[in-house]
């Protein structure tokens, strides 16, 4: 049984965690690209893309917190039955 109280092999929480990691990886990729870019326009573009990925990770992090909180609420409600 996983942390969501189900026996599914993958949960929504797992998916969101993986998505957050992918956003972080993308941020790092674009940030590194910006650090080696020679042209200022390319550097700005990569930094903007990195910023966008950081924003995505932040939004997903908030969603993850909400999902985890709901799991705890669901467990509390159903544990009395």
Protein Blocks (a to p, Z undefined) as FASTA:
>chain_A
ZZkopabfbdfklmmmmmmmmmmmmmmmmmmmmmmpmblklmmmmmmmmmmmmmmmmmmm
mmmmmmmmmmmmmmmmmmmZZ
